[in-house]
Amino acid sequence: MNDPVEHPACPAFVLVRPQMGENIGAAARAMWNFGLDRMRIVAPRDGWPNPNATAMASGAGRLLDEAQLSDDVATSVGDCSYVFATTARARDLTKPVFSPEAAMRLAAERIAAGQRVAVLFGPERAGLENEDIARANAIISVPVNPQFASLNLAQCVLLVGYEWMRATGEVTHESTEMAGTEWAETLEVEHLAHHYQDRLEQAGFFFPEHKAQSMKTNLRNMWSRMPLTRADVQMMHGVLRQMVRWKMRDD
Amino acid sequence: MNDPVEHPACPAFVLVRPQMGENIGAAARAMWNFGLDRMRIVAPRDGWPNPNATAMASGAGRLLDEAQLSDDVATSVGDCSYVFATTARARDLTKPVFSPEAAMRLAAERIAAGQRVAVLFGPERAGLENEDIARANAIISVPVNPQFASLNLAQCVLLVGYEWMRATGEVTHESTEMAGTEWAETLEVEHLAHHYQDRLEQAGFFFPEHKAQSMKTNLRNMWSRMPLTRADVQMMHGVLRQMVRWKMRDD
């Protein structure tokens, strides 16, 4: 059905708002050490292409040439059906947390089943924002010394890439759970989330004002955490459309 | 009996003839990320102490202050009973070869039994010489892309350190999947399902008639398949209540 080019056999590593070109190049090298060659970049601070990235990537320049550039996270991972967010700090968001090892095992299973998987890496200093994490299905937390967590971007990429290589060396079983299910792609979930947010805004759901943003983030987070199929997404759109139709009707 | 200070509960990481001070500093940071604080240095090219190393190590400077300096490998690891040598290329030497994971498990066992263990890391460009490796009991080979093996010194230290933490930590576990989450109980999900079904019935969602039952079943099935928290259930009740309020309002 799908040829290997269309269904890449590895996760996409997505650098979100990376700052220094050197770090993008170093991340490319770190990836290619473990045979990962699908890089995506969201809103790089210094534009794209970046000569500093190219200089640093020596030997892994192809990853930069082929990197998929986007303006925002939602667009970048729109075609993926499972998205991990890497994070150092604990977050308030309710979301499954995996070790790099468990995450890459899961990624390998999903990819073997024909799904597209992405891993988000935040900008050097601040890491991912809650807005970004709310779009992910799960979190990858790298175990580090609680007194000293100072992994840089390329090192974080390196550790997750290393676990990818370990996971794919060992993967012998395929997850049969819900085999053949058509999982919703991230972009479809994104549309669903927008649909709900827009209508609920109209209906006055996000109240009081000072809680509106966190209510929106919680709602957005919930959609990404749910294992939604395409059929689920259609049904949830239908539910909302019907409520709107009801509103418009006189009865 | 030796007290804990004399018998450190971690392996010594030995940098053999390191060149750039920056790399020594970066190696210290990489180590301390995983709680490793026993550094040894053999014949650093630019002498010791090295201000570039100190500048780079920020936050892990203690490791440099306490680093044990030697002129040669034999002296440096003289007090250890088991020595690993890290190497990228295959060697002619007949010697057990371990993955980083297996090596750090073995190190943890030996250290728990009161032994001193060291890991040798070669100079940036050339790696360890056969002379050095001949002094080791075993080799650690990091699995990398055979087409592109470009780990730098700090990255190699990072991966072995990471495996040390995995071997010893409480962090090796698969996933701390949403520990502490208040999952919705079945009865709460049941109430939620009823709430939606009743209101959607009222709104005319289950149409046409002959599909109504299977639509209800699909919707009911979805609620049970979702990993809903108590907070999710409350939010989804709120969503629906708000749509009903909106319907009742004149606007």
Interface residues (C-beta under 8 A of the other chain):
Chain A: R29 A30 W32 N33 F34 G35 G59 A60 T94 K95 P96 V97 F98 S99 E101 A102 A103 S141 P143 V144 N145 F148 A149 S150 L151 A154 Q155 L158 L159 Y162 M165 R166 G169 Y196 R199 L200 Q202 A203 G204 F205 N218 L219 M222 R225 M226 P227 A231 D232 M235 G238 V239 L240 Q242 M243 V244 R245 W246 K247
Chain B: R29 A30 W32 N33 F34 G35 G59 A60 E101 P143 V144 N145 F148 A149 S150 L151 A154 Q155 L158 L159 Y162 M165 R166 G169 V171 T172 H173 E174 S175 T176 E177 M178 A179 T181 Y196 R199 L200 Q202 A203 G204 F205 M215 N218 L219 M222 R225 M226 P227 T229 A231 D232 M235 G238 V239 L240 Q242 M243 V244 R245 W246 K247
